[in-house]
Amino acid sequence: MKSLVVMMKACLRILRSPRFVLASIAFLGTLLAQSGELGTSDTMHRLQTTHSFWTSEPPVFPNEYPEFGLIGRNGHLYSWYGMGQSLLMFPPDVAGTYLEHLSIFDQYAGNDPSIRGVFVSFTTNLLIAVLTALVCFRLLLQFEFALKQAAAGVLTLLFATTHLHYSQNMSENNYIFLLTLAGISFQYEWFRTGRKRLLLIGSLALGLNLLTRLTTALDLLAVAGFLAMLLLLERTRFGDVRRQALIYARTTIPVYAAFLLIDRIYQFYRFGSFFNTYLSVFAIQQKKLDPSLPAAYPFEGRFLDGLLGPLFSPEKSIFLFDPLLILSLVATIFLWKRLSSPVKAFSIAAWSLLFGYICFYAKYTVWSGDFAWGDRYVSTAAQIASLLGVPLLLRYRQQIAGWLRWAGWVVVAFSVVVQLASLCFWLPLEIYQMETIGHPTFVIALRFKNIVAFALGKMDPWGLNNHAMTEDPWDYVHITSWNFLPFLLGRVGAAPAWVVNSLKAFWCGGFLVLGGLLLELRRILRAEP
């Protein structure tokens, strides 16, 4: 009996801990954001690659070529992506496939969103969201932010950056963010404690990134740069620097090399070479299909366009789609002399990473990320650079001028509104509309206009519908519905009405529970010293 009481008290402590409540908020917030779709054709193709790993289906169907896929070894068609996200989706794909074949879903089989797709998107996004909240909270506490400041940092990451959008539209971005943040957290703890196991864990997280996108080598360099900058800022003795650098290299290089070897084996399996990339294969095959393409394709763009576009373009600017960047940048500049060495080193590494990604993709033929909300190639780095804005605003609120503090909270509020707006419709809506509206278009403002027009039934009178939206019947159904599972199912019309109505009731109830969790978190943090 006594042991049962002790166990119950331990369970209550866990349930009332900030970590558990934050994880619950991340879980429920992400759950409510789901549409049941994977969000982008890229992720659908990666899921098909996952399916090909354990079934007889091909990674690319013949009818998709040449719009998608590359001709590889033995004339077979292969996807042009890395294998990281496909591996991540492997367990839910297996479970979702068997779930889809249950007799209860016989009448629904073949409709979109598919049962398998719903299961994969829900489970994968929820797992990433919860782990991200925990890792982010861990890192902010490691930087010696108070519990309230760290919790606020997690909440603003989840609801005030493009992390929220990509928790609904499942590109690789949030997975890369999680792995990079985990790498920083564990390698930083090794730096402080000397425990090599932590360095190994951080290296494994960063190594997994290489299987997702090879460009995440920039993330590996940024994390190493963060630690090197920390050594410099703390004026570590040369002998200690040399010793730690040797330990770091001996641990990380073999790990990174192992993951790079796996990637190269996968590359050889598909395209018969250890040394090329899918982009080089893509360039060769596209030039054969279209000899008019420039010799430098797909890096034929003007560097200045790709450099300034992510910063100032009304259609893709990182400061419009992730306004917290402004707060983070201003707070870092104004408070620089007050910041601790780890926060300074992290800020330098984060902004360097963001600039590095912008420069890398500057000449890419679609530097903007094409069909995406904002510039998806740099959004992960933008989220990392945004991370410290609110924690710094709270930590130094007494030292910040009143007008600046007020302006900071205005930016936070606007950021939340922008991210919530990003969920309301499937992301290609404004891209279709720009075929008639033209360029440049202030996409954020257009999204707000779409929300108001759709809610009032004014899409046609306000000229927001066009022929391009109707060319693909499935796309038309998707972009003319609120982009949440209950509403999308109702728009498709394949699920029974009682299912749709029940999901709507649960969805509405979920917001009440989410509000209760936020209040509980507030109560817990107020009770902390």
Secondary structure as a PSIPRED ss2 file (coil, helix, strand):
# PSIPRED VFORMAT (PSIPRED V4.0)

   1 M C   1.000  0.000  0.000
   2 K H   0.000  1.000  0.000
   3 S H   0.000  1.000  0.000
   4 L H   0.000  1.000  0.000
   5 V H   0.000  1.000  0.000
   6 V H   0.000  1.000  0.000
   7 M H   0.000  1.000  0.000
   8 M H   0.000  1.000  0.000
   9 K H   0.000  1.000  0.000
  10 A H   0.000  1.000  0.000
  11 C H   0.000  1.000  0.000
  12 L H   0.000  1.000  0.000
  13 R H   0.000  1.000  0.000
  14 I H   0.000  1.000  0.000
  15 L H   0.000  1.000  0.000
  16 R C   1.000  0.000  0.000
  17 S C   1.000  0.000  0.000
  18 P H   0.000  1.000  0.000
  19 R H   0.000  1.000  0.000
  20 F H   0.000  1.000  0.000
  21 V H   0.000  1.000  0.000
  22 L H   0.000  1.000  0.000
  23 A H   0.000  1.000  0.000
  24 S H   0.000  1.000  0.000
  25 I H   0.000  1.000  0.000
  26 A H   0.000  1.000  0.000
  27 F H   0.000  1.000  0.000
  28 L H   0.000  1.000  0.000
  29 G H   0.000  1.000  0.000
  30 T H   0.000  1.000  0.000
  31 L H   0.000  1.000  0.000
  32 L H   0.000  1.000  0.000
  33 A H   0.000  1.000  0.000
  34 Q C   1.000  0.000  0.000
  35 S C   1.000  0.000  0.000
  36 G C   1.000  0.000  0.000
  37 E C   1.000  0.000  0.000
  38 L C   1.000  0.000  0.000
  39 G C   1.000  0.000  0.000
  40 T C   1.000  0.000  0.000
  41 S H   0.000  1.000  0.000
  42 D H   0.000  1.000  0.000
  43 T H   0.000  1.000  0.000
  44 M H   0.000  1.000  0.000
  45 H H   0.000  1.000  0.000
  46 R H   0.000  1.000  0.000
  47 L H   0.000  1.000  0.000
  48 Q H   0.000  1.000  0.000
  49 T H   0.000  1.000  0.000
  50 T H   0.000  1.000  0.000
  51 H H   0.000  1.000  0.000
  52 S H   0.000  1.000  0.000
  53 F H   0.000  1.000  0.000
  54 W H   0.000  1.000  0.000
  55 T C   1.000  0.000  0.000
  56 S C   1.000  0.000  0.000
  57 E C   1.000  0.000  0.000
  58 P C   1.000  0.000  0.000
  59 P C   1.000  0.000  0.000
  60 V C   1.000  0.000  0.000
  61 F C   1.000  0.000  0.000
  62 P H   0.000  1.000  0.000
  63 N H   0.000  1.000  0.000
  64 E H   0.000  1.000  0.000
  65 Y C   1.000  0.000  0.000
  66 P C   1.000  0.000  0.000
  67 E C   1.000  0.000  0.000
  68 F C   1.000  0.000  0.000
  69 G C   1.000  0.000  0.000
  70 L E   0.000  0.000  1.000
  71 I E   0.000  0.000  1.000
  72 G C   1.000  0.000  0.000
  73 R H   0.000  1.000  0.000
  74 N H   0.000  1.000  0.000
  75 G H   0.000  1.000  0.000
  76 H C   1.000  0.000  0.000
  77 L E   0.000  0.000  1.000
  78 Y E   0.000  0.000  1.000
  79 S C   1.000  0.000  0.000
  80 W C   1.000  0.000  0.000
  81 Y C   1.000  0.000  0.000
  82 G C   1.000  0.000  0.000
  83 M C   1.000  0.000  0.000
  84 G H   0.000  1.000  0.000
  85 Q H   0.000  1.000  0.000
  86 S H   0.000  1.000  0.000
  87 L H   0.000  1.000  0.000
  88 L H   0.000  1.000  0.000
  89 M C   1.000  0.000  0.000
  90 F H   0.000  1.000  0.000
  91 P H   0.000  1.000  0.000
  92 P H   0.000  1.000  0.000
  93 D H   0.000  1.000  0.000
  94 V H   0.000  1.000  0.000
  95 A H   0.000  1.000  0.000
  96 G H   0.000  1.000  0.000
  97 T H   0.000  1.000  0.000
  98 Y H   0.000  1.000  0.000
  99 L H   0.000  1.000  0.000
 100 E H   0.000  1.000  0.000
 101 H C   1.000  0.000  0.000
 102 L C   1.000  0.000  0.000
 103 S H   0.000  1.000  0.000
 104 I H   0.000  1.000  0.000
 105 F H   0.000  1.000  0.000
 106 D C   1.000  0.000  0.000
 107 Q C   1.000  0.000  0.000
 108 Y C   1.000  0.000  0.000
 109 A C   1.000  0.000  0.000
 110 G C   1.000  0.000  0.000
 111 N C   1.000  0.000  0.000
 112 D C   1.000  0.000  0.000
 113 P C   1.000  0.000  0.000
 114 S C   1.000  0.000  0.000
 115 I H   0.000  1.000  0.000
 116 R H   0.000  1.000  0.000
 117 G H   0.000  1.000  0.000
 118 V H   0.000  1.000  0.000
 119 F H   0.000  1.000  0.000
 120 V H   0.000  1.000  0.000
 121 S H   0.000  1.000  0.000
 122 F H   0.000  1.000  0.000
 123 T H   0.000  1.000  0.000
 124 T H   0.000  1.000  0.000
 125 N H   0.000  1.000  0.000
 126 L H   0.000  1.000  0.000
 127 L H   0.000  1.000  0.000
 128 I H   0.000  1.000  0.000
 129 A H   0.000  1.000  0.000
 130 V H   0.000  1.000  0.000
 131 L H   0.000  1.000  0.000
 132 T H   0.000  1.000  0.000
 133 A H   0.000  1.000  0.000
 134 L H   0.000  1.000  0.000
 135 V H   0.000  1.000  0.000
 136 C H   0.000  1.000  0.000
 137 F H   0.000  1.000  0.000
 138 R H   0.000  1.000  0.000
 139 L H   0.000  1.000  0.000
 140 L H   0.000  1.000  0.000
 141 L H   0.000  1.000  0.000
 142 Q H   0.000  1.000  0.000
 143 F C   1.000  0.000  0.000
 144 E C   1.000  0.000  0.000
 145 F C   1.000  0.000  0.000
 146 A C   1.000  0.000  0.000
 147 L H   0.000  1.000  0.000
 148 K H   0.000  1.000  0.000
 149 Q H   0.000  1.000  0.000
 150 A H   0.000  1.000  0.000
 151 A H   0.000  1.000  0.000
 152 A H   0.000  1.000  0.000
 153 G H   0.000  1.000  0.000
 154 V H   0.000  1.000  0.000
 155 L H   0.000  1.000  0.000
 156 T H   0.000  1.000  0.000
 157 L H   0.000  1.000  0.000
 158 L H   0.000  1.000  0.000
 159 F H   0.000  1.000  0.000
 160 A H   0.000  1.000  0.000
 161 T C   1.000  0.000  0.000
 162 T C   1.000  0.000  0.000
 163 H H   0.000  1.000  0.000
 164 L H   0.000  1.000  0.000
 165 H H   0.000  1.000  0.000
 166 Y H   0.000  1.000  0.000
 167 S H   0.000  1.000  0.000
 168 Q H   0.000  1.000  0.000
 169 N C   1.000  0.000  0.000
 170 M C   1.000  0.000  0.000
 171 S C   1.000  0.000  0.000
 172 E C   1.000  0.000  0.000
 173 N H   0.000  1.000  0.000
 174 N H   0.000  1.000  0.000
 175 Y H   0.000  1.000  0.000
 176 I H   0.000  1.000  0.000
 177 F H   0.000  1.000  0.000
 178 L H   0.000  1.000  0.000
 179 L H   0.000  1.000  0.000
 180 T H   0.000  1.000  0.000
 181 L H   0.000  1.000  0.000
 182 A H   0.000  1.000  0.000
 183 G H   0.000  1.000  0.000
 184 I H   0.000  1.000  0.000
 185 S H   0.000  1.000  0.000
 186 F H   0.000  1.000  0.000
 187 Q H   0.000  1.000  0.000
 188 Y H   0.000  1.000  0.000
 189 E H   0.000  1.000  0.000
 190 W H   0.000  1.000  0.000
 191 F H   0.000  1.000  0.000
 192 R H   0.000  1.000  0.000
 193 T H   0.000  1.000  0.000
 194 G C   1.000  0.000  0.000
 195 R C   1.000  0.000  0.000
 196 K H   0.000  1.000  0.000
 197 R H   0.000  1.000  0.000
 198 L H   0.000  1.000  0.000
 199 L H   0.000  1.000  0.000
 200 L H   0.000  1.000  0.000
 201 I H   0.000  1.000  0.000
 202 G H   0.000  1.000  0.000
 203 S H   0.000  1.000  0.000
 204 L H   0.000  1.000  0.000
 205 A H   0.000  1.000  0.000
 206 L H   0.000  1.000  0.000
 207 G H   0.000  1.000  0.000
 208 L H   0.000  1.000  0.000
 209 N H   0.000  1.000  0.000
 210 L H   0.000  1.000  0.000
 211 L H   0.000  1.000  0.000
 212 T H   0.000  1.000  0.000
 213 R C   1.000  0.000  0.000
 214 L H   0.000  1.000  0.000
 215 T H   0.000  1.000  0.000
 216 T H   0.000  1.000  0.000
 217 A H   0.000  1.000  0.000
 218 L H   0.000  1.000  0.000
 219 D H   0.000  1.000  0.000
 220 L H   0.000  1.000  0.000
 221 L H   0.000  1.000  0.000
 222 A H   0.000  1.000  0.000
 223 V H   0.000  1.000  0.000
 224 A H   0.000  1.000  0.000
 225 G H   0.000  1.000  0.000
 226 F H   0.000  1.000  0.000
 227 L H   0.000  1.000  0.000
 228 A H   0.000  1.000  0.000
 229 M H   0.000  1.000  0.000
 230 L H   0.000  1.000  0.000
 231 L H   0.000  1.000  0.000
 232 L H   0.000  1.000  0.000
 233 L H   0.000  1.000  0.000
 234 E C   1.000  0.000  0.000
 235 R C   1.000  0.000  0.000
 236 T C   1.000  0.000  0.000
 237 R C   1.000  0.000  0.000
 238 F H   0.000  1.000  0.000
 239 G H   0.000  1.000  0.000
 240 D H   0.000  1.000  0.000
 241 V H   0.000  1.000  0.000
 242 R H   0.000  1.000  0.000
 243 R H   0.000  1.000  0.000
 244 Q H   0.000  1.000  0.000
 245 A H   0.000  1.000  0.000
 246 L H   0.000  1.000  0.000
 247 I H   0.000  1.000  0.000
 248 Y H   0.000  1.000  0.000
 249 A H   0.000  1.000  0.000
 250 R H   0.000  1.000  0.000
 251 T H   0.000  1.000  0.000
 252 T H   0.000  1.000  0.000
 253 I H   0.000  1.000  0.000
 254 P H   0.000  1.000  0.000
 255 V H   0.000  1.000  0.000
 256 Y H   0.000  1.000  0.000
 257 A H   0.000  1.000  0.000
 258 A H   0.000  1.000  0.000
 259 F H   0.000  1.000  0.000
 260 L H   0.000  1.000  0.000
 261 L H   0.000  1.000  0.000
 262 I H   0.000  1.000  0.000
 263 D H   0.000  1.000  0.000
 264 R H   0.000  1.000  0.000
 265 I H   0.000  1.000  0.000
 266 Y H   0.000  1.000  0.000
 267 Q H   0.000  1.000  0.000
 268 F H   0.000  1.000  0.000
 269 Y H   0.000  1.000  0.000
 270 R H   0.000  1.000  0.000
 271 F H   0.000  1.000  0.000
 272 G C   1.000  0.000  0.000
 273 S C   1.000  0.000  0.000
 274 F C   1.000  0.000  0.000
 275 F C   1.000  0.000  0.000
 276 N C   1.000  0.000  0.000
 277 T C   1.000  0.000  0.000
 278 Y H   0.000  1.000  0.000
 279 L H   0.000  1.000  0.000
 280 S H   0.000  1.000  0.000
 281 V H   0.000  1.000  0.000
 282 F H   0.000  1.000  0.000
 283 A H   0.000  1.000  0.000
 284 I H   0.000  1.000  0.000
 285 Q H   0.000  1.000  0.000
 286 Q H   0.000  1.000  0.000
 287 K H   0.000  1.000  0.000
 288 K H   0.000  1.000  0.000
 289 L H   0.000  1.000  0.000
 290 D C   1.000  0.000  0.000
 291 P C   1.000  0.000  0.000
 292 S C   1.000  0.000  0.000
 293 L C   1.000  0.000  0.000
 294 P C   1.000  0.000  0.000
 295 A C   1.000  0.000  0.000
 296 A C   1.000  0.000  0.000
 297 Y C   1.000  0.000  0.000
 298 P C   1.000  0.000  0.000
 299 F C   1.000  0.000  0.000
 300 E C   1.000  0.000  0.000
 301 G C   1.000  0.000  0.000
 302 R C   1.000  0.000  0.000
 303 F H   0.000  1.000  0.000
 304 L H   0.000  1.000  0.000
 305 D H   0.000  1.000  0.000
 306 G H   0.000  1.000  0.000
 307 L H   0.000  1.000  0.000
 308 L H   0.000  1.000  0.000
 309 G H   0.000  1.000  0.000
 310 P H   0.000  1.000  0.000
 311 L H   0.000  1.000  0.000
 312 F H   0.000  1.000  0.000
 313 S C   1.000  0.000  0.000
 314 P C   1.000  0.000  0.000
 315 E C   1.000  0.000  0.000
 316 K C   1.000  0.000  0.000
 317 S C   1.000  0.000  0.000
 318 I H   0.000  1.000  0.000
 319 F H   0.000  1.000  0.000
 320 L H   0.000  1.000  0.000
 321 F H   0.000  1.000  0.000
 322 D C   1.000  0.000  0.000
 323 P C   1.000  0.000  0.000
 324 L H   0.000  1.000  0.000
 325 L H   0.000  1.000  0.000
 326 I H   0.000  1.000  0.000
 327 L H   0.000  1.000  0.000
 328 S H   0.000  1.000  0.000
 329 L H   0.000  1.000  0.000
 330 V H   0.000  1.000  0.000
 331 A H   0.000  1.000  0.000
 332 T H   0.000  1.000  0.000
 333 I H   0.000  1.000  0.000
 334 F H   0.000  1.000  0.000
 335 L C   1.000  0.000  0.000
 336 W H   0.000  1.000  0.000
 337 K H   0.000  1.000  0.000
 338 R H   0.000  1.000  0.000
 339 L C   1.000  0.000  0.000
 340 S C   1.000  0.000  0.000
 341 S H   0.000  1.000  0.000
 342 P H   0.000  1.000  0.000
 343 V H   0.000  1.000  0.000
 344 K H   0.000  1.000  0.000
 345 A H   0.000  1.000  0.000
 346 F H   0.000  1.000  0.000
 347 S H   0.000  1.000  0.000
 348 I H   0.000  1.000  0.000
 349 A H   0.000  1.000  0.000
 350 A H   0.000  1.000  0.000
 351 W H   0.000  1.000  0.000
 352 S H   0.000  1.000  0.000
 353 L H   0.000  1.000  0.000
 354 L H   0.000  1.000  0.000
 355 F H   0.000  1.000  0.000
 356 G H   0.000  1.000  0.000
 357 Y H   0.000  1.000  0.000
 358 I H   0.000  1.000  0.000
 359 C H   0.000  1.000  0.000
 360 F H   0.000  1.000  0.000
 361 Y H   0.000  1.000  0.000
 362 A C   1.000  0.000  0.000
 363 K C   1.000  0.000  0.000
 364 Y C   1.000  0.000  0.000
 365 T C   1.000  0.000  0.000
 366 V C   1.000  0.000  0.000
 367 W C   1.000  0.000  0.000
 368 S C   1.000  0.000  0.000
 369 G C   1.000  0.000  0.000
 370 D C   1.000  0.000  0.000
 371 F C   1.000  0.000  0.000
 372 A C   1.000  0.000  0.000
 373 W C   1.000  0.000  0.000
 374 G C   1.000  0.000  0.000
 375 D C   1.000  0.000  0.000
 376 R C   1.000  0.000  0.000
 377 Y C   1.000  0.000  0.000
 378 V C   1.000  0.000  0.000
 379 S H   0.000  1.000  0.000
 380 T H   0.000  1.000  0.000
 381 A H   0.000  1.000  0.000
 382 A H   0.000  1.000  0.000
 383 Q H   0.000  1.000  0.000
 384 I H   0.000  1.000  0.000
 385 A H   0.000  1.000  0.000
 386 S H   0.000  1.000  0.000
 387 L C   1.000  0.000  0.000
 388 L C   1.000  0.000  0.000
 389 G H   0.000  1.000  0.000
 390 V H   0.000  1.000  0.000
 391 P H   0.000  1.000  0.000
 392 L H   0.000  1.000  0.000
 393 L H   0.000  1.000  0.000
 394 L H   0.000  1.000  0.000
 395 R H   0.000  1.000  0.000
 396 Y C   1.000  0.000  0.000
 397 R C   1.000  0.000  0.000
 398 Q C   1.000  0.000  0.000
 399 Q C   1.000  0.000  0.000
 400 I C   1.000  0.000  0.000
 401 A C   1.000  0.000  0.000
 402 G H   0.000  1.000  0.000
 403 W H   0.000  1.000  0.000
 404 L H   0.000  1.000  0.000
 405 R H   0.000  1.000  0.000
 406 W H   0.000  1.000  0.000
 407 A H   0.000  1.000  0.000
 408 G H   0.000  1.000  0.000
 409 W H   0.000  1.000  0.000
 410 V H   0.000  1.000  0.000
 411 V H   0.000  1.000  0.000
 412 V H   0.000  1.000  0.000
 413 A H   0.000  1.000  0.000
 414 F H   0.000  1.000  0.000
 415 S H   0.000  1.000  0.000
 416 V H   0.000  1.000  0.000
 417 V H   0.000  1.000  0.000
 418 V H   0.000  1.000  0.000
 419 Q H   0.000  1.000  0.000
 420 L H   0.000  1.000  0.000
 421 A H   0.000  1.000  0.000
 422 S H   0.000  1.000  0.000
 423 L H   0.000  1.000  0.000
 424 C H   0.000  1.000  0.000
 425 F C   1.000  0.000  0.000
 426 W C   1.000  0.000  0.000
 427 L C   1.000  0.000  0.000
 428 P H   0.000  1.000  0.000
 429 L H   0.000  1.000  0.000
 430 E H   0.000  1.000  0.000
 431 I H   0.000  1.000  0.000
 432 Y H   0.000  1.000  0.000
 433 Q H   0.000  1.000  0.000
 434 M H   0.000  1.000  0.000
 435 E H   0.000  1.000  0.000
 436 T H   0.000  1.000  0.000
 437 I H   0.000  1.000  0.000
 438 G C   1.000  0.000  0.000
 439 H C   1.000  0.000  0.000
 440 P C   1.000  0.000  0.000
 441 T C   1.000  0.000  0.000
 442 F C   1.000  0.000  0.000
 443 V H   0.000  1.000  0.000
 444 I H   0.000  1.000  0.000
 445 A H   0.000  1.000  0.000
 446 L H   0.000  1.000  0.000
 447 R H   0.000  1.000  0.000
 448 F H   0.000  1.000  0.000
 449 K H   0.000  1.000  0.000
 450 N H   0.000  1.000  0.000
 451 I H   0.000  1.000  0.000
 452 V H   0.000  1.000  0.000
 453 A H   0.000  1.000  0.000
 454 F H   0.000  1.000  0.000
 455 A H   0.000  1.000  0.000
 456 L H   0.000  1.000  0.000
 457 G C   1.000  0.000  0.000
 458 K C   1.000  0.000  0.000
 459 M C   1.000  0.000  0.000
 460 D C   1.000  0.000  0.000
 461 P C   1.000  0.000  0.000
 462 W C   1.000  0.000  0.000
 463 G C   1.000  0.000  0.000
 464 L C   1.000  0.000  0.000
 465 N C   1.000  0.000  0.000
 466 N C   1.000  0.000  0.000
 467 H H   0.000  1.000  0.000
 468 A H   0.000  1.000  0.000
 469 M H   0.000  1.000  0.000
 470 T H   0.000  1.000  0.000
 471 E C   1.000  0.000  0.000
 472 D C   1.000  0.000  0.000
 473 P H   0.000  1.000  0.000
 474 W H   0.000  1.000  0.000
 475 D H   0.000  1.000  0.000
 476 Y H   0.000  1.000  0.000
 477 V H   0.000  1.000  0.000
 478 H H   0.000  1.000  0.000
 479 I H   0.000  1.000  0.000
 480 T C   1.000  0.000  0.000
 481 S C   1.000  0.000  0.000
 482 W C   1.000  0.000  0.000
 483 N C   1.000  0.000  0.000
 484 F C   1.000  0.000  0.000
 485 L H   0.000  1.000  0.000
 486 P H   0.000  1.000  0.000
 487 F H   0.000  1.000  0.000
 488 L H   0.000  1.000  0.000
 489 L H   0.000  1.000  0.000
 490 G H   0.000  1.000  0.000
 491 R H   0.000  1.000  0.000
 492 V H   0.000  1.000  0.000
 493 G C   1.000  0.000  0.000
 494 A C   1.000  0.000  0.000
 495 A C   1.000  0.000  0.000
 496 P C   1.000  0.000  0.000
 497 A H   0.000  1.000  0.000
 498 W H   0.000  1.000  0.000
 499 V H   0.000  1.000  0.000
 500 V H   0.000  1.000  0.000
 501 N H   0.000  1.000  0.000
 502 S H   0.000  1.000  0.000
 503 L H   0.000  1.000  0.000
 504 K H   0.000  1.000  0.000
 505 A H   0.000  1.000  0.000
 506 F H   0.000  1.000  0.000
 507 W H   0.000  1.000  0.000
 508 C H   0.000  1.000  0.000
 509 G H   0.000  1.000  0.000
 510 G H   0.000  1.000  0.000
 511 F H   0.000  1.000  0.000
 512 L H   0.000  1.000  0.000
 513 V H   0.000  1.000  0.000
 514 L H   0.000  1.000  0.000
 515 G H   0.000  1.000  0.000
 516 G H   0.000  1.000  0.000
 517 L H   0.000  1.000  0.000
 518 L H   0.000  1.000  0.000
 519 L H   0.000  1.000  0.000
 520 E H   0.000  1.000  0.000
 521 L H   0.000  1.000  0.000
 522 R H   0.000  1.000  0.000
 523 R H   0.000  1.000  0.000
 524 I H   0.000  1.000  0.000
 525 L H   0.000  1.000  0.000
 526 R H   0.000  1.000  0.000
 527 A H   0.000  1.000  0.000
 528 E C   1.000  0.000  0.000
 529 P C   1.000  0.000  0.000
